[in-house]
Amino acid sequence: MTVEGDVRMTRSRRAILDVLGATCDHPTAEEICSLVRERLPRTSLATIYRNLELLAQGNAIRVIEDGRSQRHYDAHLTQHYHVRCGACGR
């Protein structure tokens, strides 16, 4: 298997990176799980959470936290900004 950053690539991790790389949104783990299951139907939410953590530790993805909602994930590591409306949260 190839290595992305310091993370050994598995089918699940590759599917997660493919899903994240194909979107400009910043999906939650649940949204990622739903999309990964289109490719790997038996993937559990626990597998998604575990692999997101490993990918983040290996600097292959970015975790976006605002302290008020769920974590969101981003595979686009180039410099860009994340803005949230203070009134509505979008």
N, C-alpha and C positions, 0 to 999 in steps of 0.2 A: 504494500500500500504506500501511497505517496504521503509526504509529510507537509502540512500547511502550517507555517510558523513552527511551533514546537509540538504540534498535535498530530498523532497518527491518524490517518484518514480511514474511516470505516464507511460502510454504505450509508448508515444513518447520518453520520457527520457530513458526508458529501451531499446527501439530500437536503440537509438543513442549509448548508452553504449555497446550494443551488437555488433553494426557495428564497433565501435572503438576498442573494445576488440579483434575482429577477424582479425585485420590487423596489420601489422608491419609498414605500411606506416603512414604518417601523413596527412590525407585527409583534404581538405578544406570543408567549410560548404556546398558548392554546391555538392561536391562529396559525402558527408555524406547524403545529402538530396536525391540524386539519389538512394543510397543504402537503405535508410530507406523506400523510396516509394515502394520498392519491397515487403516490409512487410505491410506497411500502406500507400496505394496509394494516399490518400487524404491529406497527410502531405504537408504543405506549407513550402517554404524556410524561411518565417518569423518565423514559429514555430521552425524550426531547429535553427536559429540564437538565438531566445529567450531562448531556452532550453540549447544550448551550453553555453550561458552566465551564466545561473543559475547553470549548472553543474560545470563550472569553479569556480564560486564564492563559491560553496560548496566543492571545492577541490576533486571532483570526476573525473575530467579530467584536463589536462594541455593544455594551449594555447601556441603555438609556434609562435613567431613573430621575423622576422629579419629586419623589418623596410623598406623592399623593395618590398614585395609581400603580397599576402593575408595571413590571419591567417590560421594556420594549427592546428589540434587538436590531442591529444594523450591521450589514457586511460591507458597506461602503466606508472604507477607512480613510479616504481622502478628507481633507479639512472641509467641513461644512457645518452649518448652524442648525440647531433644533430650537424652535420657538413655540411657546405655548401661550395661548390667550389667558390672561389672569382672570378674566370675567367668566368665560364659559369652559375653559379647560381644553379647547381644541387646538 
